[in-house]
C-alpha cells in the first residue's frame, strides 16, 4: 500500500481462479485506489504496517469488481463462468410407517 496523495491509498491485489478439472485459470492483478479522510487513511496505513488485512469494505469492493471482470473474461474465452453452481441435495426417500400389528 503506497500513499500517492494525502487523500489516496493504493492496495495492490492478485485474484486467481483455477478450474477443476484444469481447463483454465484466470488471474487478475491490479491496484485499487482508496480515497478518504487523512486520519482514516492513516489508520489503514498503520494497520497495514502491522501486517493486518485491509478493511472489509475495501476487500469486498475489490472482490466484486474483479469477480465481474473474471466473468466477462470467461465468457470471451468460452469457458464456464467462475460462479459456483448451486447444489441441489438429493431427495430423501420418506420411510413409510411400519404397520403396527397386534396378535
C-alpha positions as CSV (number, residue, x, y, z in Angstrom):
1,X,0.0,0.0,0.0
2,X,1.5,3.3,-1.0
3,X,0.4,6.8,-0.3
4,X,0.2,8.5,-3.6
5,X,-1.6,11.6,-2.4
6,X,-2.5,12.8,1.1
7,X,-6.1,11.6,0.5
8,X,-5.5,8.4,-1.6
9,X,-4.0,5.0,-0.8
10,X,-3.3,2.1,-3.2
11,X,-3.9,-1.6,-2.5
12,X,-2.1,-4.0,-4.8
13,X,-4.1,-7.2,-5.3
14,X,-3.9,-10.5,-7.2
15,X,-7.1,-12.5,-7.8
16,X,-6.7,-16.0,-9.2
17,X,-9.4,-18.6,-10.2
18,X,-8.5,-22.2,-11.0
19,X,-10.9,-24.6,-12.6
20,X,-11.2,-28.2,-11.7
21,X,-10.6,-30.1,-13.9
22,X,-7.8,-27.9,-15.0
23,X,-9.3,-26.5,-18.2
24,X,-8.4,-22.8,-17.4
25,X,-7.0,-20.4,-14.9
26,X,-7.8,-16.7,-14.7
27,X,-5.5,-14.3,-12.9
28,X,-6.2,-10.6,-12.4
29,X,-3.6,-8.2,-10.9
30,X,-4.1,-4.6,-10.2
31,X,-4.2,-1.7,-7.7
32,X,-7.2,-0.4,-6.0
33,X,-7.3,3.3,-5.1
34,X,-9.0,4.2,-1.9
35,X,-9.8,7.8,-1.0
36,X,-10.9,9.2,2.3
37,X,-10.2,11.4,5.2
38,X,-6.5,11.7,6.1
39,X,-7.0,10.3,9.6
40,X,-8.9,7.3,8.3
41,X,-6.3,6.6,5.7
42,X,-3.5,6.9,8.3
43,X,-5.2,4.3,10.5
44,X,-5.5,1.9,7.5
45,X,-1.8,2.5,6.6
46,X,-0.7,1.9,10.2
47,X,-2.7,-1.3,10.3
48,X,-1.1,-2.4,7.1
49,X,2.4,-1.8,8.6
50,X,1.3,-4.2,11.4
51,X,0.5,-6.9,8.7
52,X,-3.2,-6.6,9.3
53,X,-5.6,-7.1,6.3
54,X,-7.3,-4.2,4.6
55,X,-10.8,-3.2,5.9
56,X,-13.6,-5.5,4.8
57,X,-15.2,-2.8,2.7
58,X,-12.0,-2.5,0.6
59,X,-11.7,-6.3,0.3
60,X,-15.4,-6.6,-0.7
61,X,-15.1,-3.8,-3.3
62,X,-12.0,-5.3,-4.9
63,X,-13.6,-8.8,-4.9
64,X,-16.8,-7.5,-6.5
65,X,-15.1,-5.7,-9.4
66,X,-12.6,-8.5,-10.1
67,X,-15.2,-11.2,-9.9
68,X,-17.3,-9.4,-12.5
69,X,-14.3,-8.9,-14.7
70,X,-13.4,-12.6,-14.5
71,X,-17.0,-13.5,-15.6
72,X,-16.5,-11.3,-18.7
73,X,-13.1,-12.9,-19.4
74,X,-14.5,-16.4,-19.1
75,X,-17.3,-15.5,-21.5
76,X,-14.9,-14.2,-24.1
77,X,-12.8,-17.4,-23.8
78,X,-16.0,-19.6,-24.0
79,X,-15.3,-21.3,-20.7
80,X,-17.8,-21.7,-17.8
81,X,-18.1,-18.6,-15.6
82,X,-16.3,-18.9,-12.2
83,X,-19.6,-19.0,-10.4
84,X,-20.2,-21.9,-8.1
85,X,-23.3,-23.7,-9.3
86,X,-26.0,-24.3,-6.7
87,X,-26.1,-27.9,-5.4
88,X,-29.4,-29.5,-5.0
89,X,-29.4,-32.1,-2.3
90,X,-30.7,-35.5,-3.4
91,X,-34.3,-36.1,-2.5
92,X,-34.7,-38.0,0.7
93,X,-36.8,-41.1,0.5
94,X,-39.6,-41.0,3.0
95,X,-39.9,-44.0,5.2
96,X,-43.3,-45.4,5.3
97,X,-44.5,-46.1,8.8
98,X,-44.3,-49.7,9.6
99,X,-47.6,-51.4,10.2
100,X,-48.5,-52.0,13.8
101,X,-49.9,-55.5,14.2
102,X,-51.2,-57.0,17.4
103,X,-51.5,-60.6,17.8
